[in-house]
Structures are given as structure tokens and as C-alpha cells.
Amino acid sequence: MTRSIAPRVRALVLMLLTVAGALLAGAGPASAHAALTGSDPRQGAVVAKAPAAVSLTFSEEVSMDGDSLRVLGPRGERVDDGAPAAVRGTTYAVKLHAGLPDGTYTVAYQVVSADSHPVAGAFTFSIGAPSETSVSVAAQSAGGGVVGWLYGLGRYVSYAGFIVLAGGAAFVLACWRRGAGVRAVQRLVVSGWVALTASTLVLLLLRGSYTGSGKIGDIFDLELLGQVLQTKTGAALVSRLLLLAAAALFVAVLFGAYDKRRDADRRDLAFGLAVGGTVVAAGLAASWAMAEHASTGLQPGIAMPVDVVHLLAVAAWLGGLAALLVALYRAPAETPVEASAVRRFSHLAFGSVLALVATGVYQSWRQLGSWSALTETRYGQLLLVKVGLVVVLVGVAAASRRWTARLAEAAPPAAPERDREHAGVRAAAEGSAPAGGAADVAAAGSTAAAGDAGEVAGEGPITAATASAASAAASAEAAEAAESAEAAESAADPVRAAQLARQRAARDAARQKRLRDADPHRFGLRRSVLAEAGIAVVLLAVTTALTQSEPGRTEQEAKAAVSASASAVPPSGTLSLDLPFDTGGEDGEGVVRIELVPARVGGNDVHVYVERPNGRAFDIPEVKLAFTLESQDVGPLPVVPDHITTGHWSASGVQIPMAGDWKVAVTVRTSDIDQVTVAKNAKIG
């Protein structure tokens, strides 16, 4: 079966780039990896007098500068005084001007979490009473816009470059040393180095704007760049650039001095390259681990080495797969991929998959913390997508194994080689290999056997595909003889000679393609390898989105903290009183909470909540209230609320005739004879 796959390859690449772009664009601004868990004053609170400072508490440590925490008055003017400072743990505060008037104030913050991602938000509180404000809370954001999109794309390219660079070099050194002289493989590895270097420089320039204003014009701000270099992320990016200089020397030796040496002289140099390359690759992987998820949260001392191993395993597997794909499609017929090289890569891929499983389980436990986080958080949902893609990848690898089995069934027993003129045909038959996925590791042996059985030499039975390839080779030899004669005649004509050279190159390329595609089983195997590589591209995009998402554990902890804070803090303009009681009877202890909305002169809504000491709501036979303004001899004004649900009573239209320091009394009856009245004073109006 001989058909051109170039249109299909182009279509597949276009589809993969589209999917990758959609994943990157759909990710939007980087999710906050540090969450605001508390503040003083609390969000929406109405305080009687102006506080001396505003403090914020986050779920993890954050980095701040002079403008990271701003407090704006009702007209948008800044009322904070000085730079924010750490108070204790993960709590940070900024002082306020003295004598602030009544009204609604906006607290806006933009910080950088410990794992390098920007966090922004805003909330309001009021002094005395709420008022109109000119500040828009919804406008606060970080890590979005064009700069955010470019930063996300740069992260994707940097991961891809590292995988191609480290994995391609590992494939050459550990599996196919003859590949050091193959131009297509050289271009692949060098392109990985170029992509990683360029993306690292771009990320370094974008970093200041990405975590700050988000403006394109700030990308080339040298002062901002100097601030970035003093951060943990800036140090990691600079370290990566220094290691890339060492990686450039490694690549130069690998494709230079190493390739030119004889096989007998390569052993010592190969050992040195293996040790040096492993150190450089581990250092590059550590530049991510030291500045992102692994560097903060639980067990960072364990998480960072685990993250390094995880990245190296990904590079060895997917980068090696990319190198194998290039070798299958672009390696010349005189330099085929040997079956032994395929077996070695299969072992390498199998070890990488085991390392990925072990490190992935630990990372999932560390970042999720519970089964519910798999479905309730964005991180968990992306992780499920990633696992699904890995399963599909293994399934496609199983298809590669079936193609390998068909090759073994279709090929006749191997015969001794006699005719060296058809070495190109033999090389093309040996050039097929499984993709290196987890499922095709077990097929490596059968692949090698199929490759050996596919050799045709001299005497013995031959397959139809091999006969077709041999016939094509004979026709090509005759055409070459005729072309040589024509070239001799046109030696004096440079234009004709150049035309003949182009024709010869096109014919050589077509002949090599016919040799590669002559066997339909081998053609199917190459397509399955291409599909594996395509899934790997999408898998890399999902992994990049994972690194930009808030870990499920911290997201759930932040939601719980915010929910607890919200349940403890009434809405704006609400008076809340907690009054413990003990009627003396069985189950007579508890707490009654009174909420008066909007706690002003005129009509109000009253909510009464009765809870046991452990916080569980429960019903009692009777609860009633009375409001008394003793200074004006007003009251008591009785209120009998209606029962709404378990532990909840409510009354509407409760009239407060004047402002003052009111006594709120609550009578609680827990049985026919057990009753108590508790009271507390509160300023209303």
C-alpha cells in the first residue's frame, strides 16, 4: 500500500495545534494558588469606628510590594499609609490614615503566591454606614489579557522544548547512538534547545507585567525586570538560562565530536555525556520544581525531588517518542533504526512509565487531599482529563503492538544476506518500531523479530511488498544510469545540471518513501506511532494547564475557610449577637444567635438561630425577644418570631423607633418547666 501521508500529517498537526491553543486559551488567567481566607475588617462588615489598619490572611505565604495592598475611599482616593508588612504567619497588614470619615471603603490586593502565580481580588467594608463608592470591585484581576495569554503560551513552549531536548538526547545516547549522525534527529534536539531558550527569555521579560499591571508596555521596563530578578521565579529562570548554556555545549559534543568518533572510541565519551547530560537535565527540571507547586505546601523537601523525577520521566518517554517518530519518517535508508535500538527504547519507556505512575500518585495525593477534589475542583477535573489521555495513549500503543504482531505473521523466516546492493530495502524493513508507549513495551521483542524476519536477501521466499520494493529499486537504478549519461552530456550546461540534481533528489526521496510504505503493516505501524505523538502533544497542553491551576487541596481549604467566615459574618448592615444559655434541664445548654437587618431606625427583619454547643441546630418549644431602650424609658418591645425550620425563627417588620444603646433580651424555653432569659446590649440605628 503506497499512499502519500503528507496531507494527513498536516491535518493532524493543525488539529493538535488547534486543540493545544484551545486548552491554553480556555485556561484564561492563571488561577489563584494562594486564596484569601480572612480579613480584618471582614468583607462586607460595618464597623462603628475607623480601624487603624486593614489585614489580610492568605492560605499560604505571598510576596508583596508597595502597591500590593491598597485601601480606597468612597471617591477612589487612597487612604492606606505606607507599604504592607507581614504581621504573623500568612497575615499581612497595611496602616490607614487617621480620622477616616464614614462610608464604604474598598480593599484591593494583588500579590504573588509562593508557587509563582499572581493573585488579585477586592472587597469592601463600611465605617458607620454603607455609602456609594466609585471603585469597581469586579475590575480587580491578575494574570489575564494578552500578557497572560503570552505567558501561558511561553510556559507550554518551554515544557515542550525541555521534553524534546532532554528526551531526544536520551534517545540518541541510550537507545540509538547512530542517530547522532542523522540530520533529522539533530534538528529535532537543537530545535528543543532553541524553543526552551527563547521561551525562557520571553517568560523572564513577561514576568513583571504578568504579575503586575498586565500591560504590554511594561514588558521592556528594565526597573521591573530588576525586581523580577530578585524573586524566586526570576532566580529560577536565570538558573535555567545558565544551564541551557551547558546544554548547548552538550549538544555540540553529542552531534560533533561524539558523532565523528569510531564505535570503539565512543564508550568513554558516551559515559561522560550520559553523566553530564543527566546532571544538566535534572538541573533544568529543578528550575521548575524550585519555583512552582512542589516548592510550597506539604512536604516540599520530598515534593521537589519527586517533581524532578516526574519531569525527567516525561521527557524520556515523550521526548524519546518524538525522536523515534522522526527517525521512522525522516531517517535515510542507509541509516535505519535498528531493532536493538527499539528494544532499548522500550525498556527506557517502561521505566519512565513506572516512574510516572509512582510520582504521579504522590503528586495527586499532595495536590488533591481528598476524593471529592477530583470532581469538585478545576485541578481535579484537569487531572482526570490527563489520566484519560494517558489511557488513550496506552490504547494506541496497544494498536502499535497489534501492527507489530501482523508484521511477524506476514513475514517469512529470515534468510542469510548475500546481496549488499539491496541494503536499503533491508534497512527500510528494519526501520519500523513500536511507539514506546506503556502498552507496547512488551512488544519490543516481537518488533525486533519482525524486523529481522522482514529481511530479504538472495535466495528464499519473499513477500509481495518486498518484491515490489526490489522492483522499484531496480527501476530506480536503470533511471539513474540513464540520468548519468544525460548528466555527462549536459555537464557544460549549469542550468540543466541543477535541474537534473533537483530531479535526482526528488526521485531519491520518492524511492525512500516507497521503500518505507511498501508493506501495509509497516505503514499502519507508522500511523499508530504518529497518533501516539499527537496525543502526547495534547497531553502536554493539559499538563501545562494543570501547572497553572490552583491545587485541589488548597482550593477546597480556601472555600471552607471562606464559607466559615461567611457563616460567622452577617451581611452588610446586620447586627449579630451570640448569647449562650443554660436552662438547667436536660439538653438545656446552647447558644442563641440574633441577627437584626439592617439594624437601623424603622422596620427590621429579625432572625433567631438556636444551636447546641457543638454547633448543631435544634428546636426548642419557645423563643421570644424583647427590645428595651432604658436610657429613654422605651420598651420592652416584644417580638414573637415564627418558626421557619430546625433551629431557625424569623420575624419581619420589627420597628426600632429611635437610635440608641438597646437591650436585646431573649427568652428560651427548652421544656415545660425549663426556661431562661439572657440579654445583651447593642447599638442600633
C-alpha positions in Angstrom: 0.0 0.0 0.0 1.7 3.2 -1.1 0.0 6.4 -0.5 1.1 9.9 0.5 0.5 10.7 4.1 1.7 14.3 4.0 -1.8 15.7 3.8 -2.9 13.6 6.8 0.2 14.7 8.7 -0.5 18.3 8.0 -4.2 17.9 9.0 -3.2 16.1 12.2 -0.6 18.7 13.2 -3.2 21.5 12.5 -5.7 19.8 14.7 -3.3 19.3 17.5 -2.2 22.9 17.4 -5.8 24.0 17.5 -6.6 21.7 20.5 -3.5 22.9 22.3 -4.4 26.6 21.6 -7.9 26.0 22.8 -6.6 24.5 26.0 -4.2 27.3 26.6 -6.8 30.0 25.7 -9.6 28.2 27.7 -7.4 28.3 30.8 -7.7 32.1 31.0 -6.0 33.9 33.8 -3.9 31.8 36.0 -5.9 30.5 38.9 -5.0 31.8 42.3 -2.8 29.3 44.1 -3.0 31.3 47.3 -6.5 32.2 48.4 -7.8 34.9 50.7 -9.1 33.1 53.8 -9.8 36.0 56.1 -9.6 39.8 56.7 -10.0 42.4 59.4 -12.4 44.2 58.9 -14.2 41.3 57.2 -15.7 41.5 53.8 -19.0 43.5 53.9 -18.6 44.4 57.6 -20.0 47.6 59.0 -17.7 48.9 61.8 -18.6 51.6 64.3 -15.2 53.5 64.1 -12.4 53.6 61.6 -9.8 50.8 62.1 -6.1 51.7 62.4 -5.1 49.1 59.8 -6.5 46.5 57.4 -5.1 43.0 57.5 -5.5 40.1 55.1 -4.9 36.4 55.7 -4.0 34.0 52.8 -3.8 30.2 52.6 -0.1 30.4 52.0 2.8 32.9 52.1 2.7 35.6 49.4 5.1 38.2 48.0 4.1 41.9 48.2 5.4 45.2 47.1 4.4 48.8 48.0 1.3 48.7 45.8 0.2 45.1 46.5 -2.4 46.1 49.2 -4.4 49.3 48.6 -7.4 50.8 50.5 -9.5 53.2 48.5 -12.1 55.6 49.9 -15.6 56.2 48.6 -14.3 58.6 45.9 -11.5 56.3 44.9 -8.7 58.1 46.8 -6.1 56.0 48.6 -6.3 56.0 52.3 -3.6 53.5 53.2 -0.4 54.7 54.8 2.9 53.1 54.0 3.8 49.7 52.5 2.1 46.5 53.6 4.0 44.2 56.0 3.8 40.7 57.4 2.1 40.6 60.8 2.2 36.9 61.6 2.4 33.7 59.5 0.4 34.4 56.4 -1.3 37.6 57.6 -0.3 40.9 56.1 -1.5 44.4 57.1 -1.3 48.0 55.9 -1.9 51.1 58.1 -4.7 53.6 57.4 -4.9 57.3 57.7 -6.3 58.6 61.0 -9.8 60.0 61.3 -11.4 58.4 58.2 -15.0 59.6 57.6 -18.0 57.2 57.4 -18.6 55.4 54.2 -17.8 52.4 52.1 -14.1 51.5 51.5 -12.6 49.2 49.0 -9.6 46.9 49.8 -7.8 45.8 46.6 -4.9 43.4 46.6 -2.5 41.9 44.0 0.2 39.6 45.3 2.2 36.7 44.1 1.7 33.3 45.7 4.6 31.1 46.9 4.3 28.9 43.8 4.8 32.0 41.5 1.3 32.7 40.3 -0.4 36.1 40.6 -3.4 36.5 42.9 -5.8 39.5 42.8 -9.1 40.5 44.3 -11.0 43.1 46.2 -13.8 43.5 48.8 -15.5 46.3 50.7 -16.2 47.3 54.3 -18.0 50.3 55.7 -17.4 52.7 58.5 -20.5 53.9 60.3 -22.9 53.1 57.5 -22.6 51.9 53.8 -22.4 54.6 51.1 -22.0 55.0 47.4 -18.5 54.2 46.0 -16.8 55.0 42.7 -14.5 52.0 42.9 -15.4 48.9 40.8 -14.6 45.7 42.7 -15.2 43.5 39.6 -12.3 45.2 37.8 -9.6 43.5 40.0 -7.8 40.7 38.2 -4.3 39.2 37.6 -2.6 37.1 35.0 -5.1 37.8 32.2 -5.2 39.7 29.0 -2.7 39.4 26.2 0.2 39.2 28.6 -1.4 36.4 30.4 -2.1 34.5 27.2 1.5 35.0 26.0 2.8 33.9 29.4 0.8 30.7 29.2 2.0 30.0 25.7 5.6 30.6 26.8 5.1 28.0 29.6 3.8 25.5 27.1 6.7 26.0 24.7 9.2 25.8 27.5 7.8 22.4 28.6 7.8 21.1 25.0 11.3 22.4 24.4 12.6 20.7 27.5 10.9 17.4 26.6 12.3 17.4 23.1 15.8 18.4 24.2 16.2 16.0 27.1 14.2 13.2 25.6 15.7 13.4 22.2 19.3 13.4 23.6 18.5 10.5 25.9 17.1 8.5 22.9 20.3 9.0 21.0 22.7 8.2 23.9 20.8 5.4 25.5 19.0 3.8 22.5 20.3 4.7 19.1 23.8 6.1 19.1 24.0 6.0 15.3 21.2 8.6 15.4 23.8 11.2 16.4 24.7 11.5 12.7 21.1 11.7 11.4 20.3 15.3 10.4 16.6 15.0 11.2 17.3 13.9 14.8 19.9 16.6 15.2 17.4 19.2 14.0 14.8 17.9 16.5 17.1 18.1 19.5 18.5 21.5 18.5 15.0 22.9 18.0 14.1 21.8 21.5 17.1 23.8 22.9 16.1 26.8 20.8 12.5 26.6 21.9 13.4 26.3 25.6 15.9 29.1 25.5 13.7 31.5 23.6 10.6 30.8 25.8 12.7 31.2 29.0 13.9 34.7 27.8 10.3 35.6 26.9 9.0 34.4 30.3 11.6 36.5 32.0 10.6 39.6 30.1 6.9 39.0 30.6 7.1 38.1 34.3 6.9 41.6 35.7 3.9 42.6 33.6 2.3 39.2 34.2 2.3 39.6 38.0 1.7 43.3 37.9 -0.1 45.7 35.6 -0.6 43.3 32.7 0.4 46.0 30.2 2.3 45.2 27.1 4.4 48.4 27.6 5.8 47.1 30.8 7.5 44.1 29.2 10.7 46.0 28.4 10.7 48.0 31.7 14.2 47.5 33.0 13.3 48.5 36.5 10.6 46.0 36.6 12.9 43.4 35.2 15.4 44.1 38.0 12.6 43.5 40.5 11.8 40.2 38.9 15.4 39.0 39.1 15.2 39.4 42.9 12.2 37.0 43.1 12.3 33.2 43.4 10.8 32.8 39.9 13.3 35.2 38.4 16.2 33.3 40.0 14.8 30.0 38.6 14.6 31.5 35.1 18.1 32.8 35.2 19.4 29.5 36.5 17.6 27.8 33.6 19.4 30.1 31.1 22.8 29.3 32.7 22.0 25.6 32.5 21.0 26.0 28.8 24.5 27.3 28.1 25.9 24.0 29.4 23.2 22.1 27.4 24.4 23.9 24.3 27.9 22.5 24.9 26.5 19.1 25.5 24.5 19.1 22.2 27.6 20.4 20.3 29.7 17.5 21.6 27.0 14.9 21.1 26.5 15.8 17.4 30.1 16.8 16.8 33.0 15.0 18.5 30.9 12.1 19.6 29.4 11.5 16.1 32.8 11.7 14.4 34.5 9.1 16.6 34.6 5.4 15.8 32.4 3.0 17.7 35.4 1.7 19.7 36.3 5.2 20.8 32.8 6.3 21.8 32.5 4.4 25.0 34.3 6.8 27.4 32.8 9.9 25.7 29.3 8.3 25.9 29.7 7.7 29.6 30.8 11.3 30.2 28.0 12.6 28.1 25.4 10.5 29.9 26.6 11.7 33.3 26.8 15.4 32.3 23.6 15.2 30.3 21.7 13.7 33.3 23.0 16.5 35.6 22.1 19.2 33.2 18.6 17.7 32.6 18.0 17.3 36.3 19.1 20.9 36.9 16.7 22.2 34.2 13.8 20.2 35.7 14.7 21.6 39.1 14.2 25.1 37.7 10.5 24.3 37.6 10.4 22.4 40.9 12.0 25.2 42.9 9.5 27.9 41.8 6.2 26.2 41.3 3.7 23.8 43.1 6.4 21.5 44.5 8.2 24.3 46.4 5.2 25.1 48.6 2.5 23.3 50.6 3.0 19.9 52.1 6.4 18.2 52.3 8.4 20.5 49.9 11.6 18.7 50.7 10.1 15.5 49.3 7.9 17.1 46.6 10.7 18.9 44.8 12.9 15.8 44.1 9.7 13.9 43.2 8.8 16.6 40.7 12.3 16.5 39.2 12.0 12.7 38.6 8.5 13.2 37.2 9.7 15.8 34.6 12.7 13.6 33.6 10.4 10.6 33.2 8.0 12.6 31.0 11.0 13.9 28.9 12.5 10.4 28.5 9.1 8.9 27.4 7.5 11.6 25.2 10.8 13.1 24.0 12.1 9.7 23.1 8.8 9.0 21.3 9.2 12.2 19.3 12.8 11.2 18.3 11.6 7.7 17.3 8.8 9.3 15.2 11.3 11.5 13.4 13.6 8.5 12.9 10.8 6.4 11.4 9.8 9.1 8.9 12.9 11.0 8.2 16.0 8.8 8.8 17.7 7.9 5.5 17.5 4.3 4.2 21.2 3.9 4.8 20.9 4.7 8.5 17.8 2.8 9.7 16.6 2.4 13.3 17.9 -0.9 14.4 15.6 -3.4 16.2 18.0 -3.4 19.1 17.6 0.4 19.4 13.8 -0.1 19.6 14.2 -2.7 22.3 16.3 -0.3 24.4 13.9 2.5 24.0 11.0 0.1 25.0 12.9 -0.6 28.2 13.5 3.1 28.8 9.9 3.9 28.1 8.7 1.2 30.5 10.9 2.5 33.3 9.6 6.0 32.6 6.0 4.9 32.9 6.7 3.2 36.2 8.4 6.4 37.5 5.4 8.5 36.2 2.9 6.3 38.0 4.8 6.4 41.3 5.5 10.1 41.2 2.0 10.9 39.8 0.3 9.1 42.7 2.3 11.1 45.2 1.7 14.4 43.5 -2.1 13.7 43.2 -2.4 12.9 46.9 -0.4 16.0 47.7 -2.3 18.4 45.5 -5.8 16.9 46.0 -6.0 15.6 49.5 -9.5 14.1 49.0 -11.5 12.1 46.5 -14.1 14.9 46.3 -11.4 17.3 44.9 -11.2 15.1 41.8 -14.7 16.3 40.7 -15.3 19.5 42.6 -12.1 21.4 41.7 -10.7 22.5 38.4 -7.4 20.9 39.2 -9.0 17.5 39.8 -11.1 17.8 36.6 -7.9 18.5 34.6 -6.2 15.6 36.3 -9.0 13.3 35.2 -8.6 14.5 31.6 -4.9 13.9 31.8 -5.4 10.4 33.2 -7.9 9.7 30.4 -5.4 10.9 27.8 -2.8 8.6 29.2 -5.2 5.7 29.0 -5.9 6.6 25.3 -2.2 6.8 24.7 -1.7 3.3 26.1 -4.6 2.1 23.9 -3.0 3.5 20.8 0.3 1.9 21.9 -1.6 -1.4 22.1 -2.6 -0.9 18.5 1.0 -0.5 17.6 1.6 -3.8 19.2 -1.1 -5.4 17.0 0.6 -4.0 13.9 3.9 -5.5 15.1 2.2 -8.9 15.5 0.8 -8.7 12.0 4.3 -7.9 10.7 5.6 -11.0 12.4 2.8 -13.2 11.0 3.2 -11.8 7.5 7.0 -12.0 7.3 8.7 -15.3 6.1 11.6 -16.8 8.0 14.9 -14.8 7.7 17.5 -15.9 5.2 21.2 -15.1 5.2 22.0 -11.9 3.4 24.1 -12.2 0.2 23.3 -9.2 -2.0 24.6 -5.9 -0.4 23.1 -3.8 -3.2 19.7 -4.1 -1.6 20.8 -3.0 1.9 18.4 0.0 1.5 15.4 -2.4 1.2 16.6 -4.3 4.3 17.1 -1.1 6.2 13.6 0.1 5.3 12.2 -3.2 6.6 14.0 -2.8 9.8 13.0 0.8 10.3 9.6 0.1 11.9 9.3 0.0 15.6 6.7 0.3 18.3 6.0 3.8 19.6 7.4 3.4 23.1 4.2 3.8 25.0 3.4 1.8 28.1 1.4 -0.9 26.3 3.9 -1.6 23.6 6.9 -2.2 25.9 6.0 -5.9 25.9 6.0 -5.9 22.0 9.6 -4.8 21.7 10.9 -8.4 21.2 8.3 -9.2 18.6 9.2 -5.9 16.8 12.8 -6.9 16.6 11.8 -10.4 15.4 9.5 -8.9 12.8 12.3 -6.6 11.6 14.7 -9.5 11.2 12.2 -11.7 9.6 11.4 -9.0 7.1 14.9 -9.0 5.6 15.2 -10.3 2.1 18.5 -11.4 0.7 19.5 -13.5 -2.2 17.6 -16.8 -2.2 14.5 -17.8 -0.4 10.8 -16.8 -0.4 10.0 -13.1 -0.5 6.8 -11.1 0.4 4.9 -9.2 -2.2 5.8 -5.9 -0.5 9.5 -6.8 -0.7 9.3 -7.8 -4.3 7.6 -4.5 -5.1 10.3 -2.6 -3.3 13.0 -4.6 -5.1 11.4 -3.9 -8.4 11.2 -0.2 -7.6 14.8 -0.2 -6.7 15.8 -1.9 -10.0 13.8 0.6 -11.9 15.4 3.4 -10.0 18.9 2.0 -10.8 18.1 2.0 -14.5 16.8 5.5 -14.3 20.0 6.6 -12.5 22.1 5.0 -15.3 20.1 7.0 -17.9 20.4 10.1 -15.9 24.1 9.7 -15.5 24.5 9.5 -19.3 22.3 12.6 -19.6 24.3 14.4 -17.0 27.6 13.7 -18.8 26.1 15.3 -21.9 24.8 18.4 -20.1 27.9 18.9 -18.0 28.6 22.1 -19.8 25.1 23.4 -19.0 24.8 24.5 -15.3 21.0 25.2 -15.6 20.4 21.7 -16.9 22.7 20.2 -14.3 20.8 21.9 -11.5 17.6 20.7 -12.9 18.9 17.1 -13.0 20.1 17.5 -9.4 16.6 18.5 -8.3 15.0 15.6 -10.2 17.5 13.2 -8.6 16.8 14.5 -5.1 13.0 14.2 -5.7 13.4 10.7 -7.1 15.6 9.6 -4.2 13.0 10.9 -1.7 10.2 9.2 -3.5 12.1 5.9 -3.7 12.9 6.0 0.1 9.2 6.7 0.7 8.1 3.8 -1.5 10.5 1.5 0.4 9.1 2.7 3.7 5.5 2.4 2.7 5.8 -0.8 0.6 4.5 -3.0 3.5 0.9 -2.1 4.6 1.6 -3.4 8.1 4.6 -1.2 8.5 2.6 1.7 7.1 -0.1 1.1 9.7 2.5 0.9 12.4 3.9 4.3 11.5 0.4 5.8 11.6 -0.1 4.5 15.1 3.2 6.0 16.2 2.1 9.3 14.7 -1.2 9.1 16.6 0.7 8.4 19.8 2.8 11.5 19.3 -0.3 13.6 18.5 -2.0 12.5 21.8 1.3 13.4 23.6 1.0 17.0 22.3 -2.5 17.3 23.7 -1.3 15.7 26.9 1.4 18.2 27.3 -1.2 21.1 26.9 -3.3 19.6 29.6 -0.2 19.2 31.9 0.6 22.9 31.3 -2.9 23.9 32.2 -2.5 21.8 35.4 0.5 23.7 36.5 -1.4 27.0 36.1 -4.4 25.7 38.2 -4.9 26.0 41.9 -4.3 22.7 43.6 -7.5 21.0 44.7 -6.4 20.7 48.3 -5.8 24.5 48.7 -8.9 25.4 46.7 -11.1 23.3 49.0 -9.4 24.6 52.1 -9.9 28.2 50.9 -13.6 27.5 50.1 -14.1 26.0 53.6 -12.4 29.0 55.2 -14.4 31.5 53.2 -17.6 29.6 54.0 -16.9 29.5 57.7 -16.1 33.2 57.6 -19.3 34.0 55.6 -21.4 32.0 58.1 -19.9 33.8 61.0 -20.1 37.3 59.5 -23.6 38.7 58.8 -24.3 40.7 55.6 -23.6 44.4 55.4 -25.8 46.4 57.8 -26.6 43.5 60.1 -26.3 43.4 63.9 -25.3 39.9 65.1 -25.4 38.8 68.8 -24.5 35.5 70.2 -25.9 34.7 73.6 -25.1 31.4 75.4 -27.9 29.9 77.6 -28.4 27.2 80.1 -32.0 26.4 81.3 -30.7 23.8 83.8 -32.7 20.9 82.4 -31.7 18.0 80.2 -30.1 19.3 76.9 -30.7 22.8 78.3 -27.4 24.3 77.1 -26.9 26.0 73.8 -26.3 29.3 72.0 -28.9 31.6 70.6 -27.8 34.0 67.8 -29.8 37.1 67.0 -29.5 38.9 63.6 -31.2 42.2 63.1 -31.3 43.5 59.5 -30.5 46.4 58.7 -30.1 47.3 62.4 -31.4 50.9 61.8 -34.3 53.0 62.9 -37.5 51.8 61.3 -38.6 48.4 60.1 -36.1 45.5 60.6 -36.0 41.7 60.0 -35.1 39.5 62.9 -33.6 36.1 62.6 -33.1 33.8 65.6 -30.8 30.7 65.4 -30.6 28.1 68.2 -27.7 25.7 68.3 -26.2 23.2 70.6 -22.7 23.8 72.0 -21.3 21.6 69.1 -22.8 23.9 66.6 -25.7 21.7 65.5 -29.1 23.4 65.1 -32.0 22.1 67.2 -35.6 23.1 68.0 -37.0 24.2 71.4 -40.6 24.7 72.4 -40.5 28.5 72.6 -38.3 31.5 71.9 -39.3 35.2 72.2 -37.5 38.6 72.2 -37.8 42.0 73.8 -36.1 45.3 72.9 -35.6 47.9 75.6 -34.0 51.4 75.4 -33.5 52.0 79.1 -32.0 55.5 78.7 -35.2 56.8 77.1 -37.6 54.5 79.1 -38.7 52.8 75.8 -39.9 49.2 75.9 -39.7 46.4 76.4 -41.0 45.9 72.8 -42.0 42.2 72.5 -41.2 40.2 69.4 -42.5 36.6 68.9 -40.8 35.1 65.8 -42.3 32.4 63.6 -40.6 29.0 63.4 -39.1 28.6 59.9 -37.0 25.4 60.0 -35.0 23.4 62.5 -33.3 25.9 64.9 -34.4 28.9 62.9 -37.1 31.5 63.8 -37.9 34.8 61.9 -39.9 38.0 62.3 -40.4 40.8 59.8 -41.3 44.5 60.2 -39.9 44.8 63.7 -39.9 48.6 64.4 -37.0 50.3 66.1 -38.4 53.8 67.0 -35.0 55.6 67.7 -31.3 55.1 67.7 -29.5 54.2 70.9 -28.0 51.5 73.1 -30.7 48.9 73.1 -31.0 45.9 75.5 -31.9 42.8 73.5 -33.4 40.1 75.7 -34.1 36.6 74.6 -36.3 34.1 76.5 -35.5 30.5 75.7 -37.8 27.6 76.9 -36.4 24.1 76.5 -39.2 22.2 78.3 -42.5 22.8 80.1 -40.6 24.0 83.2 -37.1 24.8 82.0 -36.7 28.4 80.9 -34.1 31.2 81.0 -33.8 34.8 79.7 -30.4 36.1 78.5 -29.7 39.7 77.4 -27.0 41.8 75.7 -26.8 45.5 74.9 -26.1 46.6 71.3 -26.1 50.0 69.5 -28.9 50.1 66.9 -29.5 52.9 64.4 
